[in-house]
Amino acid sequence: MNTLSIDQLRSFIMIADHGSYTKAAEKLFRTQPAISLQMKRLEEQVGAPLFARVGRESRLTEAGRMLMGYARRIIDLNQEAIGRFSVFEAAGTVRIGVLEEVTLRPLVGLLTRFGRLCTRIKIELEVSTSWELVERIQKNELCLVVANSAYSTMPSTDLWTEKYYWAIGQGFKMDEYDVLPLIVDPIDAPCDGLQEALAQLDEAGRRWDVAFASHSLLATQAAIRAGLGVGMISESALADDLQIVGMEEGMPDIPDANIVLYRGTDAKSSAVDSLADFLIAHFNEPYS
């Protein structure tokens, strides 16, 4: 059997949908004899009749119904491929904001790959906290934002679930402290996960104090390594020299964060379309 023709499959689907060669020809701006010839050749390829006349209608035979599933999938994949490769023609500037956890995932590599594909798109990248990024995209100051979903009810697309842990540096002894030194975001930050964890410490009667506060993951890593206390840190920021501590050491669980992609309501360019589709497709790839 030779390769199936996209044009023939498109005509085949149109006939099935409308029950008529004539109507299919009108929809496809072809003549009825041309459509009939396409179906004759398609039937010769598959080795079976695809339509049977029932009154004035052309209805699918058993072989036709079997082919229909494949035909629709082939047409859909063809359209998807055309759509994906159209990103090469997109042009413009995309302002994207991301939380720091994203930069510790393979963001730079992804943007490099995207830049090689879409040489006419300029990317302006900003790194900030989720709540600040959400505030900015609600004002349409950014085109795209990758952030924690906890801070907005805007429509979004799920990317991944980020886990958070308590961690200590090498040689840090938790049992030496009556008042546990913590390394966390600033207490006045609108971080629900942190507030929930601190409330659980209070309920357990575990005394604590903030020894170091910063929004920066890199600063948090450095403070944990320096032995300043027990740090709250994302899975993306964990390193081999940091030791996770949990329930056995008296530390409460920290809620996971659902990381999503937001899009500004004014961000309607093909350049934004291209970058958004690329990030959605690739952020879930395995990373090390």
BABAVEX-334888 format. One line per 5 residues: their letters; for each residue x, y, z of C-alpha. Coordinates in steps of 0.02 Angstrom, whole numbers. Layout:
<pts>
a = X,Y,Z; ...
</pts>
This chain:
<pts>
mntls = 0,0,0; 66,171,-49; 67,321,68; -106,387,104; -140,558,29
idqlr = -188,700,146; -301,773,11; -389,608,-14; -414,584,173; -482,760,189
sfimi = -608,725,51; -650,557,129; -691,641,296; -794,777,211; -899,649,118
adhgs = -931,552,279; -977,709,374; -1100,771,242; -1159,604,172; -1135,665,-6
ytkaa = -1000,675,-137; -1081,830,-209; -1087,923,-43; -908,872,-6; -854,940,-175
eklfr = -940,1106,-139; -857,1122,31; -686,1082,-42; -709,1189,-198; -683,1037,-309
tqpai = -789,957,-444; -891,803,-401; -797,695,-529; -631,746,-450; -693,692,-279
slqmk = -758,528,-350; -588,494,-430; -500,526,-264; -613,400,-176; -587,272,-312
rleeq = -399,285,-290; -414,280,-100; -522,124,-108; -394,43,-223; -259,82,-95
vgapl = -351,7,53; -423,-136,-50; -604,-113,6; -755,-4,-30; -769,142,90
farvg = -946,203,55; -1113,121,18; -1265,209,-55; -1414,212,62; -1551,308,-24
resrl = -1474,476,-72; -1336,465,59; -1162,395,51; -1129,302,214; -971,223,279
teagr = -944,37,258; -858,-65,394; -692,-31,307; -737,153,297; -772,163,483
mlmgy = -605,79,518; -513,203,408; -605,354,481; -516,344,649; -347,343,565
arrii = -397,479,441; -448,603,575; -290,571,675; -181,593,521; -267,757,475
dlnqe = -254,820,655; -69,778,665; -39,861,498; -124,1020,559; -30,1014,725
aigrf = 137,997,635; 98,1143,521; 46,1247,670; 203,1205,769; 320,1249,627
svfea = 231,1414,596; 321,1479,752; 473,1509,642; 382,1656,562; 326,1736,727
agtvr = 407,1900,774; 398,2023,919; 445,2049,1101; 383,1939,1244; 400,2000,1424
igvle = 401,1848,1538; 414,1844,1727; 466,1689,1824; 490,1643,2005; 666,1595,2053
evtlr = 627,1409,2063; 603,1413,1874; 779,1477,1845; 847,1327,1940; 754,1212,1822
plvgl = 818,1203,1641; 747,1374,1596; 904,1444,1515; 922,1290,1407; 739,1298,1355
ltrfg = 750,1482,1309; 909,1448,1212; 822,1312,1112; 673,1426,1083; 787,1568,1027
rlctr = 869,1456,898; 698,1408,828; 620,1581,834; 757,1703,789; 635,1847,764
ikiel = 566,1843,942; 649,1947,1078; 628,1886,1258; 634,2003,1408; 651,1900,1568
evsts = 614,1956,1746; 636,1856,1907; 529,1894,2059; 411,1819,2188; 248,1739,2136
welve = 139,1871,2218; 234,2013,2136; 229,1930,1966; 42,1896,1978; 11,2078,2023
riqkn = 108,2134,1870; 23,2019,1746; -147,2071,1812; -95,2248,1759; -35,2179,1590
elclv = 143,2236,1627; 202,2061,1579; 148,1946,1438; 179,1779,1524; 213,1730,1704
vansa = 270,1565,1780; 217,1569,1963; 130,1484,2109; -57,1469,2076; -99,1516,2256
ystmp = -98,1703,2223; -223,1723,2082; -383,1651,2010; -334,1703,1833; -347,1566,1700
stdlw = -186,1468,1693; -103,1310,1628; -25,1186,1751; 162,1157,1726; 222,1055,1874
tekyy = 207,1030,2062; 350,1102,2164; 385,1018,2331; 458,1111,2479; 566,1042,2619
waigq = 656,1091,2778; 844,1071,2757; 1002,1093,2860; 1186,1108,2817; 1320,982,2858
gfkmd = 1361,978,3043; 1206,1075,3099; 1135,1000,3260; 951,1039,3285; 945,964,3460
eydvl = 1069,1095,3521; 939,1234,3505; 798,1270,3627; 738,1405,3508; 750,1339,3331
plivd = 833,1462,3210; 738,1467,3045; 790,1523,2870; 632,1575,2779; 547,1709,2675
pidap = 515,1872,2767; 375,1841,2892; 266,1978,2818; 271,1897,2646; 102,1827,2587
cdglq = 168,1648,2584; 28,1531,2640; 142,1379,2647; 261,1465,2767; 123,1530,2879
ealaq = 43,1357,2887; 209,1275,2933; 245,1404,3069; 71,1380,3141; 105,1193,3154
ldeag = 268,1227,3247; 172,1337,3369; 39,1202,3394; 175,1074,3429; 252,1190,3559
rrwdv = 415,1205,3462; 493,1375,3495; 570,1460,3343; 645,1623,3285; 691,1690,3113
afash = 880,1689,3100; 887,1737,2916; 751,1799,2799; 762,1818,2611; 658,1794,2454
sllat = 814,1733,2363; 838,1547,2345; 1024,1568,2318; 1037,1669,2478; 935,1537,2569
qaair = 1051,1401,2506; 1202,1498,2567; 1126,1529,2739; 1084,1344,2761; 1260,1293,2709
aglgv = 1332,1418,2833; 1238,1333,2974; 1128,1482,3017; 975,1373,3045; 843,1259,2970
gmise = 790,1323,2800; 630,1309,2701; 683,1270,2523; 608,1210,2359; 648,1042,2282
salad = 727,1131,2133; 852,1215,2251; 904,1060,2347; 1087,1013,2332; 1191,862,2384
dlqiv = 1267,955,2532; 1096,998,2606; 1008,872,2719; 819,859,2722; 736,854,2894
gmeeg = 554,815,2926; 428,740,3045; 557,631,3133; 653,788,3181; 494,877,3234
mpdip = 474,983,3077; 300,1000,2998; 260,959,2817; 259,1105,2696; 118,1113,2568
daniv = 165,1083,2386; 154,1228,2264; 61,1212,2099; 167,1304,1970; 69,1371,1822
lyrgt = 84,1480,1668; -18,1640,1667; -50,1745,1513; -94,1930,1514; -262,1975,1441
dakss = -179,2096,1319; -45,1970,1265; -118,1913,1100; 28,1911,979; 94,1761,882
avdsl = 260,1783,974; 172,1757,1142; 78,1608,1069; 241,1529,1014; 333,1548,1180
adfli = 182,1494,1284; 157,1337,1180; 343,1297,1189; 351,1315,1378; 195,1210,1406
ahfne = 265,1074,1295; 438,1067,1373; 431,1117,1557; 374,942,1606; 525,859,1529
pys = 638,769,1653; 778,875,1725; 926,840,1837
</pts>
